[in-house]
C-alpha cells in the first residue's frame, strides 16, 4: 500500500491510500478520487514530507533491499528559491487577509450567508467552516476562498 498527500484544484489537501502508483493513476483518470471538502475530481499529488519513525518499543521493520533504499537527491537551488518565493507570497496573502478582514471563527458559514443574502453589510471575513458547510456555501453560490495553510500552522 502507498499513501499519497493529494490536492484538488481548489487547493484542499487530503490523503488517500492506494495499492500502488498505477492504481492511483487509474483511479484519478477515471475520476474516482474525490476531494472530501468540495467534491472536485481534479486531483494531483501534493508535495509530501518523508514519514520518519521514532525509536521506541516498536517492532523493527525488515530492512529495505539496497536497490530499493531511498537516496538523497540534491535540491536544485532554483527550485528552493522558487519555493521560498511562493511561501513568502502565501504568508503575505494570509497577513493581508488577517489585517483587513474580520475573524468570525466558527460562525464563518453563518456570516458568509448573511453577507451573500444582504442581511449584513458587505465586508471581508475569515474563519473556520466544516467541509459540509463549504460544500453547501459553494452550492448556494456564496463566493468563498480557502486561506492557504502554512507549515507553521501544522505545529
N, C-alpha and C positions, 0 to 999 in steps of 0.2 A: 504494500500500500504506500501511496505517496500523498503528502499533504501540500496543497498549494495555497498561498495567500493570493486571493483574487480581488479584482476591482472591476466595477461596472463603469459604463460611460458617464455616469453621474458622480464618479469618484467615491462611491460607497465601497468600503473594504470588508471582506469576509474571507473565511477559509473553507476549503472543501477537500475531501479525501477521494482519491481515485485509485483503481487497481494499478495503473501505470500511466505514463505520459501519453501513450496512444489513446487510452480510454478518455483522458481529459480532452484531447484534441477532438475525438469523435463526438463527445457529448456537447462540447461548445459549438461545433459545426452544426449539430442537429438542434441547437438552441434548447438543450435540456438543462443547462446550468443557468440558474435564475438568481438575480440579486434578491436577498431576503428583505431589503429595505424598500426597493422601488419596483421590483419585478422585471427590471431590464434583463434582456438576454444578450446584450453586447458586453461580453466579459473578456477580460485579459488577465494575464498573470501580473501580480504586483511584485515589487522588489521584496525579497524575503531576507531576514537575518538568519544565520545558522542557529540551529537548536543545540545548545551546549548544555550537557548534563552536569550535575554537581556530584561530588563524592558523597557517599553516604552508605547506608545499609541497603543498597540495591544490588540485585543480581547483575553480574558483569555481562556486557554484551559480547557476543562472539566477535573475534577480530575480523576486520574487513580485509579481504584479499588485497594484496599490494596493487593489482591493476585497477581496483575499484576505489582505492584510497583517495580522499579529497586532496586537491592540490591548491596551493595558494597562488592566486592569479594577481599579478601586479595591477594596481588601479591606474588607468590612464589619467594623467594629470588634467587633461581637457575635460574628461568625464567628471572628475572630482570637482573641478572648478564650476562646471555647469550645475552639478548637484547643489553646491553651496549657494550659487546664484538663485536657483529655484527655491531653496529653503528660505533664503533671505526675503524673496518676494512673497512667499506664503506668510512668513512672520509679519511682514509689513501689512499685508491684506488683513490678517487677523487683528492686528493692532488698530488699524483704521476702523474696522467694524466695531471693535470694543470701545473705541473713543467716541464714535459718532452714532451709536445705536443704543437703545435701552435694553438692558438684560432683564428678561421676563422669566427666566428659569423654566420650570416645568409647565408653566402656563403658555408656552410658545404657541401651540396649536390653537388654543382659545383666542389668544390675542391676534394671531395672524388672520383668523377668520373674521374677527371684529373689524380689522383694518380692511380686509378684502371686501366685506359687505357694507363698508362705510358706516359701521356702527361706532367707530372710534376714529380719531384723527389719524391721518396718514403719517407714519413715522417709521424709522428703521428700528427693528427689534432683533434680538437673538436670544436663544435659549436652548432647551432640550425638547426633543419630541421622540416618541417611540416610532419604530418602523411602521406600525399600523397607522399612526397619526400622519406620518409623512406621506404614506400612500394615499390616505383619504384627502389630505390637503391638495396633493397633485391632481387627483381625480376631480376635485371641485374647481380646479383652475386657479388655485391660490399660488402665486409665484413665490417660491422659496428656493434657497440655495444652501447646501451644507457648508459649514465652515470647515476648512481643512484641519485635520488632526495633526498635531506636531509631535515629533519624537518625545519631547519633554512632557507631553500630556500623558504618555503611557507609563511614566514613572510614579 
